[in-house]
Amino acid sequence: EVLHQTLERAGVGHGQLVAVVGEPGVGKSRLVYEVVHSHRTRDWLVLESASVSYGKATPYFPVIDLLKRYAHVEDHDDTRTVRAKVTGQVLTLDERLQDAIPALLALLDALPDDSPFLHLDPPQRRQRTLEALKRVLRRESQAQPLLLVFEDLHWIDSETQALLDRLVEGLPTARLLLLVNYRPEYQHGWGGKTSYTQLRLDPLPPASTNEVLQALLGDDPGLAPLKRLLIARTEGNPFFLEESVRTLVETGVLVGE
């Protein structure tokens, strides 16, 4: 319900940042999945990305993934195809973004060797890259509402963090919902922003845990001791519940429909 409300606010130009916070397995990614695939985002451009455990050492790791999705770049595309796709995507959006293209191509290792962008010093390149990404995403949100998903921020690299901070600064006037999730140890400086909403996901209470097990196992009275054991072992973590039941089925401990 909270996410539906923030979608509505963002859709009319009051950009929002929603952070789903919780321990592993409580359903952060599942909640994001339900929002992304709901009918409410049918008219939105949805761009998803995720950090990975080894991604902190790779600058812009999730951003590159997001950029590829935006420009419909495939892993098997050659350099010329990548240039054509990115250039076409950006210029179709707005020809005034021509000067943003070199920075985007550099992220995808598709910049011509003679490009002046390659001769900038590292701070200048970083500044141009962050500015180019922000301008393109802001302009895209003017054309249609934009839902940007960044998962697992506890593994984020510093350059992606810098981009998120810039996007957050301009949120109040954008048709943009920034939907992120992370584990409790992740730290950020967004707490004081009026556009920021935190959703804390905790393990399921006993009644909800019983509902999950009812759906997974059925209501045969003979399963009551097993259900009690599963609740105790998983401590209400829905992912652990699902995985435990799946393992019992795969190993033949549980049989039947």
C-alpha positions in Angstrom: 0.0 0.0 0.0 2.8 2.4 0.9 4.5 1.6 -2.4 1.3 2.2 -4.4 1.0 5.6 -2.8 4.6 6.6 -3.6 4.1 5.4 -7.2 1.1 7.8 -7.5 3.0 10.7 -6.0 6.0 10.1 -8.2 3.8 9.7 -11.3 2.5 13.2 -11.0 6.0 14.8 -10.6 6.7 14.4 -6.8 9.7 12.0 -7.0 10.1 9.5 -4.3 12.8 7.3 -2.8 11.6 4.1 -1.1 14.1 1.8 0.7 13.1 -1.7 1.6 15.3 -2.8 4.5 15.6 -6.3 6.1 17.8 -9.3 6.8 18.4 -11.9 4.1 15.4 -13.9 3.2 12.6 -11.7 4.6 11.2 -10.8 1.2 12.9 -7.6 0.0 13.4 -8.8 -3.6 9.9 -10.4 -3.6 8.3 -7.1 -2.7 10.2 -5.3 -5.4 9.2 -8.0 -7.9 5.5 -7.5 -7.0 5.7 -3.8 -7.5 7.6 -4.0 -10.8 5.2 -6.5 -12.3 2.0 -4.9 -11.0 -0.5 -3.3 -13.4 0.2 0.1 -11.7 3.6 0.3 -13.5 2.2 -0.5 -17.0 2.7 3.0 -18.3 6.1 3.4 -16.6 9.6 2.8 -17.9 11.1 0.3 -15.5 14.9 -0.2 -15.3 16.2 -2.7 -12.9 19.7 -3.4 -11.6 21.4 -5.1 -8.6 24.7 -5.0 -6.9 26.6 -8.2 -6.3 29.0 -9.3 -3.5 32.1 -8.7 -5.7 30.8 -5.5 -7.2 32.3 -3.0 -4.8 35.6 -3.3 -6.7 34.0 -2.5 -10.1 33.0 1.1 -10.6 29.4 1.7 -11.9 28.7 -2.1 -11.8 24.8 -1.8 -11.4 24.7 1.3 -13.5 26.3 -0.5 -16.5 23.6 -3.2 -16.2 20.9 -0.5 -16.1 22.4 1.3 -19.1 22.4 -1.8 -21.1 18.8 -2.5 -20.4 17.9 1.1 -21.2 19.6 1.0 -24.6 18.6 -2.6 -25.3 22.3 -3.6 -25.5 22.9 -7.4 -25.6 26.0 -9.2 -24.4 26.8 -10.4 -27.9 26.6 -6.9 -29.5 29.8 -5.7 -31.2 31.1 -2.2 -30.5 29.5 -0.7 -33.6 26.1 -2.0 -32.6 26.5 -0.7 -29.0 27.4 2.7 -30.3 24.4 2.7 -32.6 22.0 1.6 -29.9 23.1 4.1 -27.3 23.3 7.0 -29.7 19.9 6.2 -31.2 18.3 5.8 -27.8 19.7 9.1 -26.4 19.1 11.3 -29.5 15.6 10.0 -30.0 14.9 11.1 -26.4 16.4 14.6 -26.9 19.0 15.8 -29.4 20.3 18.3 -26.8 21.8 15.3 -25.0 24.4 14.7 -27.7 27.2 15.7 -25.4 26.2 13.0 -22.9 26.8 10.2 -25.3 30.6 9.8 -25.0 30.4 9.3 -21.2 27.7 6.6 -21.7 29.7 4.8 -24.4 32.8 4.9 -22.2 30.9 3.0 -19.5 30.2 0.3 -22.1 33.8 0.2 -23.4 32.4 1.3 -26.8 34.0 4.7 -27.2 36.2 5.4 -30.3 39.9 5.5 -29.6 40.2 9.1 -30.8 37.4 10.5 -28.6 38.5 13.6 -26.6 36.6 12.1 -23.6 39.4 9.6 -23.1 42.0 12.4 -22.6 40.2 14.0 -19.7 41.7 13.4 -16.2 39.9 11.0 -13.9 38.0 13.6 -11.8 36.7 15.3 -15.0 35.6 11.9 -16.5 33.8 11.0 -13.2 32.1 14.4 -13.1 31.0 14.1 -16.8 29.8 10.5 -16.4 27.7 11.3 -13.3 26.2 14.4 -15.0 25.5 12.5 -18.2 23.6 9.7 -16.4 21.6 12.2 -14.3 20.6 14.3 -17.3 19.5 11.3 -19.4 17.5 9.8 -16.6 15.9 13.1 -15.6 15.0 13.8 -19.3 13.5 10.3 -19.6 11.3 10.9 -16.6 9.9 13.9 -18.4 8.9 11.7 -21.3 7.3 9.0 -19.1 7.3 8.1 -15.4 10.5 6.3 -14.5 10.9 3.5 -12.0 14.6 2.8 -11.2 15.3 -0.3 -9.1 18.6 -0.8 -7.3 18.8 -4.0 -5.3 21.3 -5.0 -2.6 22.9 -1.6 -1.9 24.9 -3.2 0.9 27.3 -4.3 -2.0 27.2 -1.0 -3.8 30.4 0.6 -5.3 31.2 4.3 -4.6 30.5 5.6 -8.1 27.0 4.1 -8.2 26.5 5.6 -4.7 27.5 9.0 -6.0 24.9 8.7 -8.8 22.1 7.7 -6.4 23.0 10.7 -4.2 22.7 13.0 -7.2 19.4 11.5 -8.3 18.0 11.9 -4.8 18.9 15.6 -4.8 16.7 16.3 -7.8 13.8 13.9 -6.8 11.2 16.4 -5.6 10.5 17.7 -9.1 10.9 14.5 -11.1 8.5 11.8 -12.3 10.8 9.2 -10.8 10.5 6.5 -8.2 13.8 5.3 -6.9 13.1 1.9 -5.3 16.1 0.3 -3.5 16.6 -2.4 -1.0 19.4 -3.4 1.4 20.4 -5.1 4.6 20.4 -3.1 7.9 24.2 -2.6 7.9 24.1 -0.3 4.8 24.6 3.4 5.7 23.4 6.4 3.7 22.6 10.1 4.1 19.1 10.2 2.9 17.2 10.1 6.2 16.4 13.8 6.3 14.9 14.0 2.8 11.2 14.6 2.6 11.0 12.3 -0.5 12.5 9.3 1.5 10.4 6.5 2.9 11.9 3.4 4.7 10.0 0.2 4.8 11.3 -2.3 7.4 10.6 -5.9 6.7 10.8 -8.2 9.7 10.4 -12.0 9.9 6.8 -13.2 9.8 4.8 -13.4 13.0 3.5 -16.9 13.9 0.0 -16.4 12.3 1.6 -15.4 9.0 4.1 -18.2 9.2 1.2 -20.6 9.6 -0.4 -19.2 6.5 2.7 -19.7 4.5 3.0 -23.3 5.7 -0.7 -23.9 5.0 -0.1 -22.9 1.4 3.1 -24.9 1.1 2.1 -28.1 2.9 -1.7 -28.2 3.1 -3.7 -28.8 6.2 -3.3 -32.5 7.0 -3.3 -32.8 10.9 -0.3 -35.2 10.7 1.9 -32.3 9.6 1.3 -30.2 12.7 4.6 -31.4 14.5 6.6 -30.7 11.3 5.1 -27.2 11.0 6.0 -26.4 14.6 9.6 -27.6 13.9 9.8 -25.5 10.7 8.6 -22.4 12.5 11.1 -22.9 15.3 14.0 -23.6 12.9 13.4 -20.7 10.5 12.2 -18.1 13.0 9.6 -16.9 10.6 11.9 -16.2 7.7 9.8 -16.8 4.6 12.6 -17.6 2.2 14.1 -20.2 4.7 10.6 -21.7 5.1 10.2 -22.1 1.3 13.7 -23.6 0.9 13.3 -26.0 3.9 10.0 -27.3 2.4 11.6 -27.6 -1.0 14.5 -29.6 0.4 12.1 -32.0 2.2 10.3 -32.6 -1.0 13.4 -33.1 -3.1 14.9 -35.6 -0.6 11.6 -37.5 -0.5 10.9 -36.8 3.2 7.6 -35.2 2.1 5.5 -37.0 -0.5 2.1 -36.4 -2.1 0.4 -33.4 -3.5 
